[in-house]
Amino acid sequence: MVNLKHHIDFINKLVSNGGPEPHEYGEFTNWIAQIHQQLGDGTLSKSDLDTLRSCFGEALSILTLQGFALEKPHGYPGDYEILDKIYLKHTSKNPDLRKWDLYFQLQKAPIAVRNRKHYFIELCKKLAMLEKRSETINVLNIASGPCRDLFEYLSEKNDQRIMFDNVEFDPLAISYAKNICKDYLNRVNFLHTNAFDFTSEKKYRLIWSSGLFDYLNDQKFLYLMNRVLPLLEDEGEIVIGNFSTQNPTQAYMEIMGNWRLRHRTPEQLISFGEEIKFAREDIRVGKEPEGVNLFLHLKRGKHFIPAPDFS
Ligand SMILES: C[S@@+](CC[C@H](N)C(=O)[O-])C[C@H]1O[C@@H](n2cnc3c(N)ncnc32)[C@H](O)[C@@H]1O
């Protein structure tokens, strides 16, 4: 039986101050890393972790971002609501809880998520510049969630040729996204289905998916890729987001949020591309500036869509 007292004292001190102050961020991060390691080597058990989590009280309830992640009110991790709170840099108005959200939003993983919104917007802009056709450019967005990325692209009054089909299995995510994109519904279509069941006669110039494949094991990853490949135009490109093994927020996500992803290396993503018969020169792995979110690009045509600009 491990003595949890020093851990409980540490939590109580933070909770009584309403969360970590910036000068305590390092100490809190190190504490999380220690708990993560001790769970990994068996020094702490799952029930010890439950005990420690219960000491956070409201700081680990639905009222904070870390608690929202843990509670999973929509029944699955990474729902449209928490994603949009990340995009909007939401923090609680409650002064007793706000410090926890400030800490959350400063972590590398939420920053990387905000960067991937920019990655998508830039990719669409570059695609429009590259593509000379006068007719519609079809983009398929698999696991579309809140569609904050789409909304921002559309509200910048960018190229009118791009039309978006969004595959999403959560009806609440679709209502939420429809409301966000309400001024652009002539260019945005929602398909309420599981990505694994989705088929279409239509072909797409760009197939994009972020926040789905890093929840899938290797077998499902490849299965879904093989299912969506026939939907790609002859000159098309698929771009799949996946968290990198270099994710400094992994321990925080797992300990506080029980939010587990399949982290992958660029080499693993490249090998998936090769496994589904893309030549090495038709595969590239991009990343956002934090290097936390990777993007596997697979192209059928001569040129990749130029890399997104972050300057
Ligand atoms: C982490 S969010 C990502 C949303 C968006 N792509 C983004 O990056 O902001 C994942 C979304 O995928 C949806 N989703 C998860 N599994 C799915 C599946 N098998 N088919 C369709 N949608 C799925 C969830 O409902 C959720 O809205």
The ligand as an SDF file (V2000), in Angstrom:
LIG
                    3D

 27 29  0  0  0  0  0  0  0  0999 V2000
  -11.3930   15.3280  -31.9100 C   0  0  0  0  0  0  0  0  0  0  0  0
  -12.8110   15.8400  -32.7940 S   0  0  0  0  0  0  0  0  0  0  0  0
  -12.0670   16.5620  -34.2070 C   0  0  0  0  0  0  0  0  0  0  0  0
  -12.9450   17.5290  -34.9150 C   0  0  0  0  0  0  0  0  0  0  0  0
  -12.2990   18.2820  -36.0700 C   0  0  0  0  0  0  0  0  0  0  0  0
  -11.8510   17.4020  -37.1100 N   0  0  0  0  0  0  0  0  0  0  0  0
  -11.1580   19.1170  -35.5640 C   0  0  0  0  0  0  0  0  0  0  0  0
   -9.9950   18.7690  -35.7960 O   0  0  0  0  0  0  0  0  0  0  0  0
  -11.4550   20.1500  -34.9410 O   0  0  0  0  0  0  0  0  0  0  0  0
  -13.4020   14.3030  -33.3630 C   0  0  0  0  0  0  0  0  0  0  0  0
  -14.7890   14.3310  -33.9980 C   0  0  0  0  0  0  0  0  0  0  0  0
  -14.9170   13.1200  -34.7270 O   0  0  0  0  0  0  0  0  0  0  0  0
  -16.1790   12.5630  -34.5410 C   0  0  0  0  0  0  0  0  0  0  0  0
  -16.0100   11.1170  -34.7610 N   0  0  0  0  0  0  0  0  0  0  0  0
  -15.2890   10.2700  -34.0000 C   0  0  0  0  0  0  0  0  0  0  0  0
  -15.3190    9.0340  -34.5320 N   0  0  0  0  0  0  0  0  0  0  0  0
  -16.0590    9.1240  -35.6650 C   0  0  0  0  0  0  0  0  0  0  0  0
  -16.4360    8.1790  -36.6480 C   0  0  0  0  0  0  0  0  0  0  0  0
  -16.0640    6.8980  -36.5740 N   0  0  0  0  0  0  0  0  0  0  0  0
  -17.1910    8.6160  -37.6840 N   0  0  0  0  0  0  0  0  0  0  0  0
  -17.5800    9.9060  -37.7820 C   0  0  0  0  0  0  0  0  0  0  0  0
  -17.2550   10.8340  -36.8650 N   0  0  0  0  0  0  0  0  0  0  0  0
  -16.4980   10.4530  -35.8210 C   0  0  0  0  0  0  0  0  0  0  0  0
  -16.5640   12.9620  -33.1440 C   0  0  0  0  0  0  0  0  0  0  0  0
  -17.9600   12.9570  -32.9840 O   0  0  0  0  0  0  0  0  0  0  0  0
  -15.9370   14.3500  -33.0150 C   0  0  0  0  0  0  0  0  0  0  0  0
  -16.8520   15.3440  -33.4020 O   0  0  0  0  0  0  0  0  0  0  0  0
  1  2  1  0
  2  3  1  0
  2 10  1  0
  3  4  1  0
  4  5  1  0
  5  6  1  0
  5  7  1  0
  7  8  2  0
  7  9  1  0
 10 11  1  0
 11 12  1  0
 11 26  1  0
 12 13  1  0
 13 14  1  0
 13 24  1  0
 14 15  1  0
 14 23  1  0
 15 16  2  0
 16 17  1  0
 17 18  1  0
 17 23  2  0
 18 19  1  0
 18 20  2  0
 20 21  1  0
 21 22  2  0
 22 23  1  0
 24 25  1  0
 24 26  1  0
 26 27  1  0
M  CHG  2   2   1   9  -1
M  END
$$$$
